[in-house]
């Protein structure tokens, strides 16, 4: 990690810049994939699976027998762990179902909003070296709570042509049985346009590599809804002199192991803490199975010394981290000052991995500074709000003159006439 001491405010913006992957060469190949899948359907998906995942498929959809088999392949203790995580995620997200009461703005005029779930949504679940079965829970549970009638999953198969059993088991727990063996940009294309087998969806959710992100960006430009702009995962930790440096280092590494392009940030007002965390990183990193990935991530990362903790918080709000850990003696008070963050972890026992798996909050969050304007995934991500109004004659009499005057002032006589005709 780069060490930065007492940076001047004019340099803060530069320090907030994330490691940028050069995607200049991504546009054309991803556009080609989108175009090929749009015209070629299932055949194109199978060709791309052979090309990118080295697997020959005879069918795209995961058969029910394969989903059923997954249950017997998961250790009992892991099933219990997944069950507890599911229960907590459901409990937290159920609180997000809100019914809005009608409001009578003036006598005779009632207004209200109704929550309507998207009919069909598509969830992209990465596979590979780290099959994110936890993301199945994080996306499927709020989708089901919202009331989406059709929820599908696209995920890449393994070398044996089968989907990771953990992904299938997590999907079955949430009631999802439509799972398709396709990954990468081609999976996004399949959900955006539909194929003979994969349905076209109303909105696409889920993380992925740079090809997946580019594909989501391109289909969004064509009018397909996506969850949020996203990039490599990140964590920012504010630690004072009382924090345990071993906890801080472990939290930094837990995020760094996501990928070589992840970024972790330490902010502190203590030189001693900065040095102690560095020592712990040197000690803990070699012991990680994914030490090479975490090590590359640390090369993208920074440790910054500020004059006080309030200045640390000011910088954090400018950075707008995906995950923010506040490990200070006054963590609760400091949390009240958070303006920009995807998810906040308060106190020394609130490790970021709790939110990744089982505390109940959602781990699909805005990255790359997008926490300034985007929220993480919630039940509301899977619904749209439709407004209604109902006027009786008395209501139109009460606001009719106002409508007429405003319409005439905008030279929209037809609008005014729609009122005056009714009131004759």
The 8 nearest C-alpha neighbors of each residue, nearest first, counted from 0:
[[1, 301, 300, 297, 298, 302, 2, 299],
 [0, 2, 301, 302, 300, 3, 298, 299],
 [3, 1, 302, 303, 301, 0, 4, 304],
 [4, 2, 303, 302, 304, 1, 6, 5],
 [3, 5, 304, 6, 303, 2, 305, 302],
 [4, 6, 305, 304, 7, 306, 3, 303],
 [7, 5, 4, 8, 10, 3, 11, 305],
 [6, 8, 9, 10, 5, 11, 4, 305],
 [9, 7, 11, 10, 6, 12, 314, 5],
 [8, 10, 7, 11, 12, 6, 13, 14],
 [11, 9, 8, 13, 7, 12, 6, 14],
 [12, 10, 14, 8, 13, 9, 15, 7],
 [13, 11, 15, 14, 10, 16, 9, 317],
 [12, 14, 15, 11, 10, 16, 9, 17],
 [13, 15, 11, 12, 16, 10, 17, 318],
 [16, 14, 12, 318, 13, 17, 11, 317],
 [17, 15, 14, 13, 18, 12, 367, 318],
 [16, 18, 19, 15, 367, 262, 299, 14],
 [19, 17, 299, 20, 16, 260, 262, 261],
 [20, 18, 17, 21, 16, 260, 22, 230],
 [19, 21, 22, 18, 260, 209, 23, 17],
 [20, 22, 23, 19, 24, 25, 18, 209],
 [23, 21, 25, 24, 20, 26, 209, 213],
 [24, 22, 25, 21, 26, 27, 20, 213],
 [23, 25, 22, 26, 27, 21, 28, 29],
 [26, 24, 22, 23, 28, 27, 29, 210],
 [25, 27, 29, 24, 28, 30, 23, 22],
 [26, 28, 30, 29, 25, 31, 24, 32],
 [29, 27, 31, 30, 25, 26, 32, 24],
 [28, 30, 32, 31, 26, 27, 25, 214],
 [31, 29, 27, 33, 32, 28, 26, 34],
 [30, 32, 28, 34, 29, 33, 35, 27],
 [33, 31, 29, 35, 30, 34, 185, 36],
 [34, 32, 30, 188, 36, 31, 35, 37],
 [33, 35, 37, 31, 32, 36, 30, 38],
 [34, 36, 32, 38, 37, 33, 39, 31],
 [37, 35, 39, 40, 43, 33, 38, 34],
 [36, 38, 34, 35, 39, 40, 192, 33],
 [37, 39, 35, 36, 40, 34, 43, 33],
 [40, 38, 36, 43, 35, 42, 37, 41],
 [39, 41, 194, 36, 43, 42, 38, 37],
 [42, 40, 44, 43, 194, 195, 45, 39],
 [41, 43, 45, 44, 40, 39, 46, 36],
 [42, 44, 39, 46, 36, 41, 45, 40],
 [45, 43, 41, 47, 46, 42, 48, 185],
 [46, 44, 48, 42, 47, 43, 56, 49],
 [47, 45, 43, 49, 44, 48, 50, 42],
 [46, 48, 50, 44, 49, 45, 51, 43],
 [49, 47, 45, 52, 51, 50, 46, 54],
 [50, 48, 53, 54, 46, 47, 55, 52],
 [49, 51, 47, 48, 53, 52, 46, 54],
 [50, 52, 48, 47, 53, 49, 54, 183],
 [53, 51, 48, 54, 49, 50, 158, 157],
 [54, 52, 49, 50, 51, 48, 158, 55],
 [53, 55, 49, 52, 158, 160, 48, 56],
 [56, 54, 49, 57, 53, 160, 48, 45],
 [57, 55, 58, 45, 54, 160, 59, 48],
 [56, 58, 55, 59, 45, 160, 60, 54],
 [59, 57, 56, 60, 61, 180, 45, 41],
 [60, 58, 180, 179, 61, 56, 57, 181],
 [59, 61, 179, 58, 178, 62, 180, 177],
 [60, 62, 178, 179, 59, 63, 180, 65],
 [63, 61, 64, 65, 60, 66, 178, 58],
 [62, 64, 66, 65, 67, 61, 176, 68],
 [65, 63, 67, 62, 66, 68, 61, 69],
 [64, 66, 68, 67, 63, 62, 69, 61],
 [67, 65, 63, 69, 64, 68, 167, 62],
 [66, 68, 64, 65, 69, 70, 63, 71],
 [69, 67, 65, 70, 66, 71, 64, 72],
 [70, 68, 164, 72, 66, 67, 71, 168],
 [71, 69, 68, 72, 73, 168, 67, 66],
 [70, 72, 69, 73, 68, 74, 67, 75],
 [71, 73, 69, 70, 74, 164, 68, 165],
 [72, 74, 71, 70, 75, 78, 77, 69],
 [75, 73, 77, 76, 78, 72, 71, 70],
 [76, 74, 78, 77, 79, 73, 80, 71],
 [75, 77, 79, 78, 74, 80, 73, 81],
 [76, 78, 80, 79, 74, 75, 81, 73],
 [79, 77, 75, 81, 76, 80, 82, 74],
 [80, 78, 82, 76, 77, 81, 83, 75],
 [79, 81, 77, 83, 82, 78, 84, 76],
 [80, 82, 84, 78, 79, 83, 85, 77],
 [81, 83, 79, 85, 80, 84, 78, 86],
 [84, 82, 86, 80, 85, 81, 79, 87],
 [85, 83, 357, 81, 87, 86, 82, 88],
 [84, 86, 82, 88, 83, 87, 89, 81],
 [85, 87, 83, 89, 84, 88, 90, 82],
 [88, 86, 359, 90, 84, 89, 85, 91],
 [87, 89, 359, 85, 91, 90, 86, 84],
 [90, 88, 92, 86, 87, 91, 93, 85],
 [91, 89, 87, 93, 88, 92, 86, 94],
 [90, 92, 88, 359, 89, 93, 94, 87],
 [93, 91, 89, 94, 95, 90, 88, 141],
 [92, 94, 95, 90, 91, 96, 89, 144],
 [95, 93, 92, 96, 91, 90, 97, 89],
 [94, 96, 93, 92, 97, 378, 379, 377],
 [97, 95, 94, 93, 98, 378, 145, 92],
 [96, 98, 95, 99, 94, 114, 93, 379],
 [99, 97, 100, 96, 113, 114, 112, 95],
 [98, 100, 112, 97, 101, 111, 113, 114],
 [99, 101, 102, 98, 111, 112, 110, 113],
 [102, 100, 111, 110, 109, 99, 103, 112],
 [103, 101, 110, 109, 104, 111, 100, 108],
 [104, 102, 109, 105, 108, 110, 106, 101],
 [103, 105, 102, 108, 109, 106, 110, 107],
 [106, 104, 103, 108, 107, 394, 397, 109],
 [107, 105, 108, 394, 103, 104, 393, 397],
 [394, 106, 108, 391, 393, 390, 105, 109],
 [109, 107, 390, 394, 105, 103, 106, 104],
 [108, 110, 103, 389, 388, 102, 104, 101],
 [111, 109, 388, 102, 101, 387, 103, 389],
 [112, 110, 101, 387, 386, 102, 388, 100],
 [113, 111, 386, 385, 387, 384, 99, 114],
 [112, 114, 385, 384, 115, 386, 111, 99],
 [113, 115, 384, 383, 382, 385, 116, 112],
 [114, 116, 382, 383, 384, 113, 117, 385],
 [117, 115, 382, 147, 146, 381, 145, 118],
 [118, 116, 147, 382, 119, 381, 201, 115],
 [117, 119, 147, 148, 116, 149, 120, 201],
 [120, 118, 149, 200, 201, 117, 150, 147],
 [121, 119, 200, 202, 150, 201, 203, 151],
 [120, 122, 203, 151, 152, 200, 150, 204],
 [123, 121, 152, 204, 205, 203, 151, 153],
 [122, 124, 205, 153, 152, 204, 154, 125],
 [123, 125, 154, 205, 122, 153, 131, 126],
 [126, 124, 207, 154, 130, 131, 123, 127],
 [127, 125, 130, 155, 129, 154, 131, 124],
 [126, 128, 129, 130, 125, 157, 155, 156],
 [127, 129, 130, 126, 125, 131, 157, 289],
 [128, 130, 127, 131, 126, 125, 257, 132],
 [131, 129, 126, 127, 132, 125, 128, 163],
 [130, 132, 133, 134, 129, 125, 124, 126],
 [131, 133, 166, 135, 134, 130, 165, 169],
 [134, 132, 131, 135, 136, 356, 137, 169],
 [133, 135, 137, 132, 136, 131, 138, 124],
 [134, 136, 132, 133, 138, 137, 139, 170],
 [137, 135, 134, 139, 133, 138, 140, 85],
 [136, 138, 134, 135, 361, 139, 140, 133],
 [139, 137, 135, 136, 140, 141, 134, 142],
 [138, 140, 142, 136, 135, 141, 137, 143],
 [139, 141, 143, 142, 136, 138, 137, 144],
 [142, 140, 378, 144, 143, 139, 145, 138],
 [143, 141, 139, 145, 140, 144, 381, 147],
 [142, 144, 146, 140, 145, 141, 147, 139],
 [143, 145, 141, 146, 142, 140, 378, 93],
 [146, 144, 142, 143, 378, 116, 147, 141],
 [145, 147, 143, 144, 116, 148, 142, 117],
 [148, 146, 116, 118, 117, 149, 142, 143],
 [149, 147, 118, 146, 119, 150, 117, 143],
 [150, 148, 119, 147, 118, 120, 151, 177],
 [151, 149, 120, 119, 121, 175, 147, 148],
 [152, 150, 121, 177, 178, 122, 120, 149],
 [151, 153, 178, 122, 121, 123, 179, 177],
 [154, 152, 179, 123, 181, 178, 180, 186],
 [153, 155, 182, 124, 181, 180, 125, 123],
 [156, 154, 182, 181, 180, 126, 157, 162],
 [157, 155, 162, 161, 160, 180, 154, 158],
 [156, 158, 159, 160, 161, 162, 155, 163],
 [157, 159, 160, 54, 53, 156, 52, 161],
 [160, 158, 157, 161, 54, 156, 162, 55],
 [159, 161, 156, 157, 158, 54, 56, 162],
 [162, 160, 156, 159, 157, 163, 158, 180],
 [161, 163, 156, 157, 164, 155, 180, 160],
 [162, 164, 165, 166, 161, 167, 157, 156],
 [165, 163, 69, 167, 166, 168, 162, 72],
 [166, 164, 168, 167, 163, 132, 169, 73],
 [165, 167, 132, 169, 164, 168, 163, 170],
 [168, 166, 164, 170, 165, 66, 169, 171],
 [167, 169, 165, 171, 170, 166, 69, 70],
 [170, 168, 172, 166, 171, 167, 165, 132],
 [171, 169, 167, 175, 173, 168, 172, 166],
 [170, 172, 174, 168, 173, 175, 169, 167],
 [173, 171, 169, 170, 174, 168, 175, 82],
 [174, 172, 170, 171, 175, 140, 139, 169],
 [173, 175, 171, 172, 170, 176, 143, 139],
 [176, 174, 170, 171, 173, 177, 150, 151],
 [175, 177, 178, 174, 171, 170, 63, 151],
 [178, 176, 151, 175, 152, 179, 60, 150],
 [179, 177, 152, 61, 151, 153, 60, 176],
 [178, 180, 60, 153, 59, 61, 181, 152],
 [181, 179, 59, 155, 156, 154, 153, 60],
 [180, 182, 155, 186, 154, 153, 179, 48],
 [183, 181, 155, 186, 154, 185, 153, 184],
 [182, 184, 211, 185, 186, 210, 187, 181],
 [183, 185, 211, 187, 214, 186, 210, 188],
 [186, 184, 188, 183, 187, 32, 189, 182],
 [187, 185, 182, 189, 181, 188, 184, 183],
 [186, 188, 184, 190, 185, 189, 191, 214],
 [187, 189, 185, 191, 33, 186, 190, 192],
 [188, 190, 193, 186, 187, 191, 192, 194],
 [191, 189, 199, 187, 193, 188, 200, 192],
 [190, 192, 188, 189, 199, 193, 187, 200],
 [193, 191, 199, 189, 190, 37, 188, 194],
 [192, 194, 199, 198, 189, 190, 197, 191],
 [195, 193, 40, 197, 196, 41, 189, 198],
 [194, 196, 41, 197, 40, 193, 198, 42],
 [195, 197, 194, 198, 41, 59, 60, 193],
 [196, 198, 194, 193, 195, 189, 190, 199],
 [199, 197, 193, 200, 190, 194, 196, 189],
 [198, 200, 193, 190, 192, 191, 197, 201],
 [201, 199, 119, 120, 190, 202, 121, 198],
 [202, 200, 119, 120, 117, 224, 118, 199],
 [201, 203, 224, 120, 225, 200, 121, 223],
 [202, 204, 225, 121, 122, 120, 226, 224],
 [205, 203, 122, 226, 225, 123, 121, 202],
 [204, 206, 123, 122, 124, 207, 203, 226],
 [207, 205, 123, 124, 125, 229, 204, 208],
 [206, 208, 211, 125, 212, 209, 205, 124],
 [207, 209, 211, 210, 212, 206, 183, 230],
 [208, 210, 212, 211, 213, 207, 230, 22],
 [211, 209, 213, 212, 208, 184, 214, 183],
 [212, 210, 184, 214, 207, 183, 208, 209],
 [211, 213, 209, 215, 214, 210, 216, 207],
 [214, 212, 216, 210, 215, 211, 209, 217],
 [213, 215, 211, 217, 184, 216, 212, 210],
 [216, 214, 212, 218, 213, 217, 219, 211],
 [215, 217, 213, 219, 214, 218, 212, 220],
 [218, 216, 214, 220, 219, 215, 213, 221],
 [219, 217, 221, 220, 215, 223, 216, 214],
 [218, 220, 223, 222, 221, 216, 217, 224],
 [219, 221, 217, 218, 222, 216, 223, 215],
 [222, 220, 218, 219, 223, 217, 224, 216],
 [221, 223, 219, 220, 224, 218, 217, 225],
 [224, 222, 219, 218, 221, 191, 225, 202],
 [223, 225, 202, 219, 222, 203, 201, 226],
 [226, 224, 203, 202, 227, 204, 219, 223],
 [225, 227, 204, 203, 224, 380, 228, 202],
 [228, 226, 225, 229, 365, 373, 204, 364],
 [229, 227, 365, 230, 226, 369, 216, 366],
 [230, 228, 366, 365, 227, 367, 212, 231],
 [229, 231, 366, 367, 232, 228, 212, 209],
 [232, 230, 261, 260, 233, 366, 229, 258],
 [231, 233, 261, 230, 366, 262, 257, 321],
 [234, 232, 262, 263, 261, 321, 322, 254],
 [233, 235, 322, 263, 323, 321, 320, 264],
 [234, 236, 264, 323, 263, 265, 320, 322],
 [237, 235, 324, 265, 323, 325, 266, 238],
 [236, 238, 266, 325, 267, 326, 265, 324],
 [239, 237, 326, 267, 327, 242, 236, 266],
 [238, 240, 327, 241, 267, 242, 268, 269],
 [241, 239, 269, 242, 272, 238, 271, 268],
 [242, 240, 239, 243, 327, 328, 238, 272],
 [243, 241, 240, 239, 238, 326, 244, 327],
 [242, 244, 246, 245, 247, 241, 347, 240],
 [245, 243, 276, 247, 246, 275, 242, 248],
 [244, 246, 248, 247, 243, 279, 249, 276],
 [247, 245, 249, 244, 243, 248, 250, 347],
 [246, 248, 244, 250, 245, 249, 251, 243],
 [247, 249, 251, 245, 250, 280, 246, 276],
 [250, 248, 246, 252, 251, 247, 253, 245],
 [251, 249, 253, 247, 248, 252, 246, 350],
 [250, 252, 248, 249, 254, 253, 263, 255],
 [251, 253, 255, 249, 254, 250, 256, 248],
 [254, 252, 250, 251, 255, 256, 249, 352],
 [253, 255, 252, 256, 251, 257, 233, 234],
 [254, 256, 293, 252, 296, 257, 253, 261],
 [255, 257, 293, 254, 258, 292, 253, 289],
 [258, 256, 255, 254, 261, 232, 259, 293],
 [257, 259, 261, 260, 256, 292, 255, 296],
 [258, 260, 296, 295, 292, 261, 293, 257],
 [259, 261, 258, 296, 231, 262, 18, 299],
 [262, 260, 231, 232, 296, 258, 259, 233],
 [263, 261, 233, 300, 299, 296, 255, 260],
 [262, 264, 234, 300, 233, 251, 235, 255],
 [263, 265, 235, 301, 302, 300, 236, 234],
 [266, 264, 302, 236, 235, 303, 237, 301],
 [267, 265, 237, 303, 311, 236, 302, 304],
 [266, 268, 238, 304, 269, 239, 237, 305],
 [267, 269, 305, 307, 304, 306, 308, 239],
 [268, 270, 272, 271, 267, 240, 239, 273],
 [271, 269, 273, 272, 274, 268, 304, 267],
 [270, 272, 274, 269, 273, 275, 240, 276],
 [273, 271, 275, 269, 274, 270, 240, 276],
 [272, 274, 270, 276, 271, 275, 277, 269],
 [275, 273, 277, 271, 272, 276, 270, 278],
 [276, 274, 272, 278, 277, 273, 244, 271],
 [277, 275, 244, 279, 273, 278, 274, 248],
 [276, 278, 280, 274, 275, 279, 281, 273],
 [277, 279, 275, 281, 276, 280, 274, 282],
 [280, 278, 282, 276, 281, 277, 245, 248],
 [281, 279, 277, 283, 282, 248, 278, 284],
 [282, 280, 278, 279, 284, 283, 277, 285],
 [281, 283, 279, 280, 284, 278, 285, 286],
 [284, 282, 280, 286, 285, 281, 279, 287],
 [283, 285, 286, 287, 280, 290, 281, 282],
 [286, 284, 287, 283, 290, 282, 281, 288],
 [287, 285, 284, 283, 288, 290, 282, 289],
 [286, 288, 290, 289, 284, 285, 283, 293],
 [289, 287, 290, 286, 285, 291, 284, 256],
 [290, 288, 287, 292, 291, 256, 293, 294],
 [291, 289, 287, 293, 292, 288, 284, 294],
 [290, 292, 294, 293, 289, 295, 288, 259],
 [293, 291, 259, 295, 294, 289, 290, 256],
 [294, 292, 256, 255, 296, 290, 295, 291],
 [293, 295, 291, 297, 296, 292, 290, 298],
 [294, 296, 259, 298, 292, 297, 293, 291],
 [295, 297, 259, 293, 255, 299, 298, 261],
 [298, 296, 300, 294, 0, 299, 295, 293],
 [297, 299, 295, 296, 300, 0, 294, 1],
 [300, 298, 297, 296, 262, 18, 0, 295],
 [299, 301, 297, 0, 262, 263, 298, 264],
 [302, 300, 1, 0, 264, 2, 303, 265],
 [301, 303, 265, 2, 264, 1, 266, 3],
 [302, 304, 3, 266, 4, 2, 265, 301],
 [303, 305, 4, 267, 268, 5, 266, 3],
 [306, 304, 268, 5, 307, 267, 311, 310],
 [305, 307, 268, 5, 310, 304, 308, 311],
 [308, 306, 268, 310, 309, 305, 311, 267],
 [307, 309, 311, 310, 268, 312, 267, 239],
 [310, 308, 312, 311, 307, 313, 333, 306],
 [309, 311, 313, 308, 312, 307, 314, 305],
 [312, 310, 308, 314, 309, 313, 266, 315],
 [313, 311, 315, 309, 310, 314, 316, 308],
 [312, 314, 310, 316, 315, 311, 309, 317],
 [313, 315, 317, 311, 312, 316, 318, 310],
 [316, 314, 312, 318, 317, 313, 319, 311],
 [317, 315, 339, 319, 313, 314, 318, 338],
 [316, 318, 314, 315, 319, 313, 339, 15],
 [317, 319, 315, 15, 316, 320, 368, 314],
 [320, 318, 339, 368, 340, 316, 370, 317],
 [321, 319, 340, 322, 318, 323, 235, 234],
 [320, 322, 341, 366, 365, 340, 233, 364],
 [323, 321, 234, 342, 320, 341, 343, 235],
 [322, 324, 343, 235, 236, 234, 320, 344],
 [325, 323, 344, 236, 343, 326, 345, 237],
 [326, 324, 237, 345, 330, 346, 327, 236],
 [327, 325, 238, 346, 347, 237, 242, 324],
 [328, 326, 330, 239, 329, 238, 325, 242],
 [327, 329, 330, 241, 326, 239, 346, 242],
 [330, 328, 327, 332, 331, 333, 346, 326],
 [329, 331, 327, 333, 332, 346, 325, 328],
 [332, 330, 334, 333, 329, 345, 335, 346],
 [333, 331, 334, 329, 335, 330, 336, 328],
 [332, 334, 330, 335, 331, 336, 329, 337],
 [335, 333, 331, 336, 337, 332, 330, 345],
 [336, 334, 333, 332, 337, 331, 338, 330],
 [335, 337, 334, 333, 338, 332, 312, 313],
 [338, 336, 334, 335, 339, 316, 340, 333],
 [339, 337, 316, 336, 340, 371, 319, 335],
 [338, 340, 319, 316, 371, 370, 337, 341],
 [341, 339, 319, 320, 370, 342, 321, 323],
 [340, 342, 321, 370, 364, 322, 365, 375],
 [343, 341, 322, 340, 323, 321, 344, 364],
 [344, 342, 323, 324, 322, 345, 340, 341],
 [345, 343, 324, 349, 323, 325, 351, 346],
 [346, 344, 325, 349, 330, 324, 343, 331],
 [347, 345, 326, 349, 330, 348, 325, 327],
 [346, 348, 326, 349, 345, 242, 350, 327],
 [347, 349, 346, 350, 345, 326, 246, 344],
 [350, 348, 344, 346, 347, 345, 351, 353],
 [349, 351, 352, 353, 348, 250, 344, 347],
 [350, 352, 353, 354, 349, 355, 344, 250],
 [351, 353, 355, 354, 350, 356, 253, 250],
 [354, 352, 351, 358, 355, 356, 357, 350],
 [355, 353, 352, 358, 356, 351, 360, 362],
 [356, 354, 352, 362, 353, 351, 357, 361],
 [357, 355, 354, 353, 133, 352, 84, 358],
 [356, 358, 84, 359, 353, 354, 87, 355],
 [359, 357, 354, 353, 360, 87, 356, 84],
 [358, 360, 88, 87, 357, 91, 361, 354],
 [361, 359, 354, 358, 88, 91, 362, 92],
 [360, 362, 137, 363, 376, 359, 354, 375],
 [361, 363, 355, 364, 354, 360, 137, 375],
 [364, 362, 376, 361, 375, 137, 365, 205],
 [363, 365, 375, 341, 362, 321, 376, 366],
 [366, 364, 370, 369, 321, 229, 341, 375],
 [367, 365, 321, 229, 369, 368, 230, 364],
 [366, 368, 369, 230, 17, 229, 365, 320],
 [369, 367, 319, 370, 366, 318, 371, 320],
 [368, 370, 371, 365, 366, 367, 372, 373],
 [369, 371, 373, 340, 365, 368, 372, 341],
 [372, 370, 369, 339, 319, 368, 373, 340],
 [371, 373, 370, 369, 374, 339, 368, 365],
 [374, 372, 370, 369, 371, 365, 375, 227],
 [375, 373, 370, 341, 365, 376, 364, 372],
 [374, 376, 364, 363, 365, 341, 377, 373],
 [375, 377, 363, 380, 361, 364, 374, 378],
 [378, 376, 379, 380, 141, 375, 92, 361],
 [377, 379, 141, 380, 145, 381, 95, 92],
 [380, 378, 382, 377, 381, 145, 383, 95],
 [381, 379, 377, 378, 382, 376, 226, 383],
 [382, 380, 379, 378, 142, 116, 117, 145],
 [383, 381, 116, 379, 115, 117, 380, 114],
 [382, 384, 115, 114, 116, 385, 117, 381],
 [385, 383, 114, 113, 112, 115, 386, 382],
 [384, 386, 113, 112, 114, 383, 387, 115],
 [385, 387, 112, 111, 113, 384, 388, 110],
 [388, 386, 111, 110, 112, 385, 389, 113],
 [387, 389, 110, 109, 111, 390, 386, 108],
 [388, 390, 109, 108, 110, 391, 387, 107],
 [391, 389, 108, 394, 107, 395, 109, 392],
 [390, 392, 394, 107, 393, 395, 389, 108],
 [393, 391, 395, 394, 396, 390, 107, 422],
 [392, 394, 396, 107, 391, 395, 397, 106],
 [107, 395, 393, 108, 397, 391, 390, 392],
 [394, 396, 399, 392, 397, 398, 393, 390],
 [397, 395, 393, 399, 394, 398, 392, 422],
 [396, 398, 394, 395, 399, 393, 105, 400],
 [399, 397, 401, 395, 400, 396, 402, 394],
 [398, 400, 395, 402, 396, 401, 397, 418],
 [401, 399, 403, 402, 398, 404, 396, 397],
 [402, 400, 398, 404, 399, 403, 405, 397],
 [401, 403, 399, 405, 400, 404, 406, 398],
 [404, 402, 415, 400, 406, 401, 405, 399],
 [405, 403, 407, 401, 406, 402, 400, 408],
 [404, 406, 408, 402, 407, 403, 401, 409],
 [407, 405, 411, 409, 403, 408, 404, 415],
 [406, 408, 410, 404, 409, 405, 411, 412],
 [407, 409, 405, 406, 410, 404, 411, 403],
 [410, 408, 406, 407, 411, 405, 412, 404],
 [411, 409, 407, 408, 412, 406, 405, 413],
 [412, 410, 406, 409, 413, 414, 407, 415],
 [411, 413, 415, 414, 407, 410, 416, 406],
 [414, 412, 416, 415, 411, 417, 406, 410],
 [413, 415, 417, 412, 416, 411, 406, 418],
 [414, 416, 403, 412, 413, 417, 418, 406],
 [415, 417, 419, 413, 418, 414, 420, 412],
 [418, 416, 414, 415, 420, 419, 413, 421],
 [417, 419, 416, 415, 421, 420, 399, 422],
 [418, 420, 416, 422, 421, 417, 423, 415],
 [421, 419, 422, 418, 423, 417, 416, 415],
 [420, 422, 419, 418, 423, 417, 392, 395],
 [421, 423, 419, 420, 418, 396, 395, 392],
 [422, 420, 421, 419, 418, 396, 416, 417]]
